[in-house]
Amino acid sequence: MHAWIPASGHALRHAGIHFDAVRISGIFGEQVAYEIMQFTDFQAGPIVRSRIGMRSMYFLVPPGTASAYRWRAVGAEALVCKGSDFVGVPALHGHTYPLDWRSRPTVDDPFVETKLLFELVTKVVEDAIFAVR
């Protein structure tokens, strides 16, 4: 598995080097995680859940792929700046509070598919706008 996953607890890892990350906060992040898990039959790739603050979801995508999309336009934030953006990564087992895996990386799904994530984020935003009307 990935060398950037700590053996125990959790650790900060550089975004833009090991992976790019897309952060989506609150219930919006929960909904996007639900949608991508359903769409991929629970094989979405790595999604880290933070249980403090804004309770964000971090979707870990292949390095160098997130900047191709306009995430802020759909209420998300790409973390891609080498050396200045960090993401907390939990171990696969044991006590990792306040972080945990909403979806774990696997050999077959080492990252979340960036294009699919963007399409689902856009769908969730459009559905929310339609529901308000």
N, C-alpha and C positions, 0 to 999 in steps of 0.2 A: 504494500500500500504506500501511500505518499509519505515521504520523509518529513513533510511539514506538519503531520499529525502527531501531537505529543503522546508519549507513552502513558502519562497520567496527568490528571488535572486539566489545565488549559494553558495556552500560550498565545502570545501575540505573534502574528505572522505578517510579512509584507504583502500587501496587495500589489498587483502589477508585476510581481516576480514569480511567486509560487502559483498564483491564480489571480484573476480579476474578481471583484465581488460587486454584487448589486444589492444595496441595502434598501429594504422597504419596511416602513415602520407601522406598528399598530395593527388594527383589524385588516387593513388593506394587505399587509404582508402575510397575515394568516390566510386570507382568502386566496392570494396568489399561490401560496404553498399548497393549499388544498387542491386548487385547480391543476397545478403541475403534477402533483402526486396522483390524482385521478387520471389525468391524461396519459401518464407514463406507466400506469399499473404499478405504482409505488416503487418505481425504479428511476427516480428523478435525478440522482446524483446528489452531491453534498449541499445541504441547506442547514445552516447554523441558526439556532434560535437563542436570542438573548432574553432572559426573564427579568431584566431590570430596566429602569428608565423608560424609554419609548417602546420597549419590547419589540425590537426589530428582528427581521429575518435577513440573513445574509446568504444569498444564492451565489455559490462559488462556481465561476465559469472559467474556461481555459484562459490562460494569460494572453493578453493582447486582443481579446475579442469584444470586450464590453464597450470600448470607446467608439465602435462603429454604429452605436444606437443612441438616440436622444432620450435618455432615461428620465431626465427632469421634466420633460413634457408630459410624462405619464405618472409623475409623482414618486419616482424612484431616484436613487443616487448611485452612480458608478464609482467604485473605489479602485482606481487604476494607477495612481501616482507612486511610482517607485520611490521608496525612501520616506514617504510622508503619510501614506495611507496604510493603516494596520487593521487587521481583523482578528478577533479572538477565536481561536480554534480549540474545541474540546477534544479530549482523548476519546477513543472509541468505547472505552469501558471505565467504570469507576465513577467517583464523585467529581463532577465537572461544573457544579453550580457556580455562577448563574448562566452558564452556557450548556446547551445540549444539541444533539442532532435531531432535526425534524426529519431529515433524510440523510442517510449515511452514504459516503462514497463507496463504490464497489469497483472491482476489477473491470466489469463491463460498463459501468457508468462513473468514471472518475471525476466528472464535472457535470454541472447542469448545462444543457444545450442552450447557448446564448440566444439564438434566433427564436426558439420555442418559448423561452422565458419572456422575451420582448413581446411576442404575439399574445401570450396569455396575460401579461400585465396590461397591454392595450385593451384586451377583451374585458378584463375586470373593471377597468376605468370606464369603458363604454357602457357596460351593464349598470354600473353605479349611477352614471349620468342619466341613463334611460329610466332607472327606478325612481329618480328624484322628480322627473317630469310628470 
